[in-house]
Amino acid sequence: MRRTALLVSATLLTGLLPFAVAGPASGADDPAPVPVDNFEGEIPFANPPAEGIFTWGSDTDDPPTLELAARDDAPQGEKVLSGTYDISGYGGFTHDFAFDKPAHDWSASKGIRFWWDGRNNGKKVNFELKDGGANGEASELWTTSFTDDWTGWKQLEIPFTDFTYRTDYQPVGGIDQILGLTEMWGYALTLPVGGADQFAMDGVELYGKADQALRANVVTDAAVYPVEEGRSAAVKITVATTGSAPIEEPVTVAYETAGGTGESGKDYTPVEGELTFPAGTASGTSRTVTVATLRDKAGENAETVPLKLTVTGAKAPAENPQVVIDAHGLPYLDAKLPVKKRVADLLSRMSLAEKAGQMTQAERGALTTPGDIASYDLGSLLSGGGSTPTPNTPEAWAKMIDGFQLRAQATRFQIPLIYGVDAVHGHNNLVGATIMPHNIGIGATRDPQVAYEAGKVTAAEVRATGIPWDFAPCLCVTRDERWGRTYESFGEDPALVESMETVIQGLQGAPSGKDLKRNDKVLATAKHFVADGGTEYGSSTTGTYTIDQGITKVTRQELEAVHLAPYQDAVDRGVGTVMPSYSSLDILGDSEGPVKMHADAAMINGVLKDRMGFDGFVISDWQAIDQIPGDYASDVRTSVNAGLDMIMVPYAYKDFHKTLSDEVTAGRISGKRIDDAVSRILTQKFKLGLFEKPYADTSGASAIGSAKHRAVAREAAAESQVLLKNAGGVLPLKKSQKVYVAGSNADDIGNQAGGWTITWQGSSGKITDGTTILEGMRKAGSAVTYSKDASAPTDGHDVGVVVVGETPYAEGIGDVGNGNDLAFSAADRAAVDKVCGAMKCAVLIVSGRPQLVGDQLGDIDALVASWLPGTEGDGVADVLYGKRAFTGQLPLTWPKSEAQLPINVGDASYDPQFPYGWGLTTLTSVPGGGTSALKALAVAAAVAEKAGSETAGRAIVTKARLLVQQKMGQTITAASAKPFADADHLLLTGRYGQAVAKLTAAYRAV
């Protein structure tokens, strides 16, 4: 039986009532409801900017599944919206209205209602409205919630007056913090976490007549008003209406200073009074209340002066504003004192709760309320991948972070937050930022200066948005291309990784940390300690991952030589923070078995801090302590005692704060260990100058995505291109040639940028500003024809360029065997076959790791490893058209088949498609002379090595390498590949004479 007419209101039901006895909730004279969604197919599943319903989540597993399902019990029509979900972070779905059409006006209605098929699971569902702004993805969010505590269909009615403003989503101040209802862009539902379930809903519509008397509310322009002692704070109080109409009844706001830690008459002059907004007052009208503070001569911590507001005739603010008299006259506030003394003074004043707060890092979007920053004395917030303000602009980032810093000013000692992001190849969460090649491409440049400049640009763009901390660089030594994080590594050789650690100076400046106060430097993070790149295929127990977060099994000698070596260099360079790996370490022969790195005290306390002398702080990875065996208290105790100083607990910050305090009180974590951790954290905050300048310095924001910064990324992209094959001198292209371009990655900025771009996993399409490879080629060449699938006629072209490869992924989602492999897609194979069968062709592989070329290699004239070049496709075009020579070298071994994996330089058995260090050039001339020339180069190399001349040594070995490559051509054998690859490792370790000797052996083996 249809239940269309059985409208059961949530406001009338306190429990489950039979539909037969329920009556309509709305008044008899109410206007007819206004449909929003009937879920009969009138609104498609589609992404913005088109109108549609779409899902979202914190990772690829969190978005729910949706379908329009026919059901006999559908409350309205034939179908309902139904779905399943199993959310660990956050997830839900949205209905956005079309961006190219006017926003909707809901101001005449009382509220919104919909049918929900109750599961009686006791879980809370958040319902949000999108109000104001440019569109549905750049609007304010207004939120409320309901608890699913019934079974079967029930209609929920939610008056618009029940919605509250989401300050965690918007930059502080938002658009106007008024639910005007005249510019509505849709709605969203956030589904519960913590277990698989399903849902169904139907009949979203507007109901009732707007009640002007219930729509007024009072807001303040801020929640916290820091003020220097002796000065006055001005609190702006505004009356607003839901629907933006003038108020119909008078609104009074009585105010008084009451409570707090400030003492009336001593610290401030008490104020008391009443403001009146008469009937007819326009929405948005403001009045100001001034609170004067009093000066004395004593040094004091910060003191709070709440301004209690009692509102009549309107809805009161969600929280009373508070004036904060700044801390002053205390030693830790004296910037002239040494950092060590400042830290000691501040630490001596702090309570256990305040210390625990400093060790806690929360995800900014997971804050229950912004006031939790002060309530829990939080030391840090972060934006996970894709956790961005709305709109995603530099200004919005700075305002958002300033708003969070403002909340920290309401704590006793006003310890600023340290805000962190994963800016792993430029400020990659920010639309319009300069996106660098991923690390694998930087490693291919073999140019430490490129790594330094990339870090320098990244730091400048990140700091200009108010962020002082970058979770980069990744110093992993990747040993198996099946790993989904391969592209985050500079390469498979620890010597190569060490050579690229100039990026740390690009990010931080001088090793002493003296440059961290600058507005173009950020604190760097060496990650993931240790051996994350060595995990064994099939060892992961995380979801469907096959290798990421798995187990690294190595001898102690291998651990030291391969995986630990880059960290000593990072410590010597003054890196400020280190992040342990999710993975486990199994040192063969020690009988301990696999140990989770977040629990490995021997490695973190023993090796990193004690032996290497690391004096920064250790930050955990995302929810990583949850993977330690045992209950939560054990996880906290084990990780902190192992040497972790700050714990990234994105959603569990309250539980962590309490548990950590309890463990210390119980004596299971020592006060000495807590003081060590907090001292390390405070030291970096002082070095960053955050106590003096907690808010964003946006003076460098104009350089974000600037031509100057993009020129650096363009050069990096050009130098990263590795020419693997060039039969017949197909490359460089000539401007006079007619070029046929095809392939899935020729014209896709998202694909060429890869994962960790705008969102965690990245995505295909025009996701940010930049130049695709095709666009770069069109600017560089005179005649370019493009056909993505090579369906256009190929006649009349001189040469073809097919750009193929991978689509974006990140971390274990990209593991081979987890829905991924190393082969070209069927469409890419077809494009290569068609174009290379019709004309001379060059194939560019845009990917985060080698792809298996297989039997197509013989049909390809020129083959290029383009890696993930970032937003500057002009750099790729520069080498294709000969504006720059190809100079890149393979940062890892290119295998012939997946069966060979893992395969790395130094292996006893080594027979790759292309060896480590391989890279042809398009220089006008390659050194000749054969054996005699190699003998002369060997002598010169020995001299350079003895003199310690890196510049000369590199130049000499490069000449020898190019000479040998020319002879090896495409007849690479195991006999020649192994010494060739060994030579590049020797070059990177300064053994130039031995490098030339190995190259000579490779020459003779051809």
Sequence and secondary structure as in RCSB ss.txt:
>XXXX:A:sequence
MRRTALLVSATLLTGLLPFAVAGPASGADDPAPVPVDNFEGEIPFANPPAEGIFTWGSDTDDPPTLELAARDDAP
QGEKVLSGTYDISGYGGFTHDFAFDKPAHDWSASKGIRFWWDGRNNGKKVNFELKDGGANGEASELWTTSFTDDW
TGWKQLEIPFTDFTYRTDYQPVGGIDQILGLTEMWGYALTLPVGGADQFAMDGVELYGKADQALRANVVTDAAVY
PVEEGRSAAVKITVATTGSAPIEEPVTVAYETAGGTGESGKDYTPVEGELTFPAGTASGTSRTVTVATLRDKAGE
NAETVPLKLTVTGAKAPAENPQVVIDAHGLPYLDAKLPVKKRVADLLSRMSLAEKAGQMTQAERGALTTPGDIAS
YDLGSLLSGGGSTPTPNTPEAWAKMIDGFQLRAQATRFQIPLIYGVDAVHGHNNLVGATIMPHNIGIGATRDPQV
AYEAGKVTAAEVRATGIPWDFAPCLCVTRDERWGRTYESFGEDPALVESMETVIQGLQGAPSGKDLKRNDKVLAT
AKHFVADGGTEYGSSTTGTYTIDQGITKVTRQELEAVHLAPYQDAVDRGVGTVMPSYSSLDILGDSEGPVKMHAD
AAMINGVLKDRMGFDGFVISDWQAIDQIPGDYASDVRTSVNAGLDMIMVPYAYKDFHKTLSDEVTAGRISGKRID
DAVSRILTQKFKLGLFEKPYADTSGASAIGSAKHRAVAREAAAESQVLLKNAGGVLPLKKSQKVYVAGSNADDIG
NQAGGWTITWQGSSGKITDGTTILEGMRKAGSAVTYSKDASAPTDGHDVGVVVVGETPYAEGIGDVGNGNDLAFS
AADRAAVDKVCGAMKCAVLIVSGRPQLVGDQLGDIDALVASWLPGTEGDGVADVLYGKRAFTGQLPLTWPKSEAQ
LPINVGDASYDPQFPYGWGLTTLTSVPGGGTSALKALAVAAAVAEKAGSETAGRAIVTKARLLVQQKMGQTITAA
SAKPFADADHLLLTGRYGQAVAKLTAAYRAV
>XXXX:A:secstr
   TT   BTTT SS   GGG    S TT    EEEE  SSSS B  TTSSEEEEEESSTTSS EEEEEE TT S
SSSEEEEEEE  SS EEEEEE  TTS  B  TTSSEEEEEEEEE   EEEEEEEEESSSSTTSSEEEEEEEEE S
EEEEEEEEEGGG EE TTTS TT S S    SSEEEEEEE   SS EEEEEEEEEEES   GGG EEEEES SEE
EE TTSEEEEEEEEEETTS   SS EEEEEEE  SSS BTTTB   EEEEEE TT  TTEEEEEEEEB   SS B
  EEEEEEEEEESSB  SS  EEEE  BS GGG TTS HHHHHHHHHHH  HHHHHHHTEEEEGGG S TTHHHH
TT  EEEE TT   SS SHHHHHHHHHHHHHHHTTSSS    EEEE  SSSSTTSTTS     HHHHHHHT HHH
HHHHHHHHHHHHHTTT  EE   B  B   TTSTTGGGSSBS HHHHHHTTHHHHHHH STTSTTTTSTT  B E
EEEETTGGG  TT   STT SSTT EEEE HHHIIIIIIHHHHHHHHTT  EEEE SSEEEETTSS   EEGGG 
HIIIIIIIIIIS   SEEB  TTGGGGSSS HHHHHHHHHHTT  BEE SS HHHHHHHHHHHHHTTSS HHHHH
HHHHHHHHHHHHTTTTT  S  GGGGGGTT HHHHHHHHHHHHHH EEEEEGGG  S  TTSEEEEESTTTT HH
HHH SSSSSSS  SS  SS B HHHHHHHH SEEEE TTS S  TT SEEEEEEE     GGGG BTTTB SB  
HHHHHHHHHHHHHSEEEEEEESSS  B GGGGGG SEEEEEE  TTBHHHHHHHHTTSS      SS B S GGG
 S  TT SS   SB TT  B   S     HHHHHHHHHHHHHHHHHHT HHHHHHHHHHHHHHHHHHHTT   HH
HHHHHHHHHHHHHTT HHHHHHHHHHHHHH 
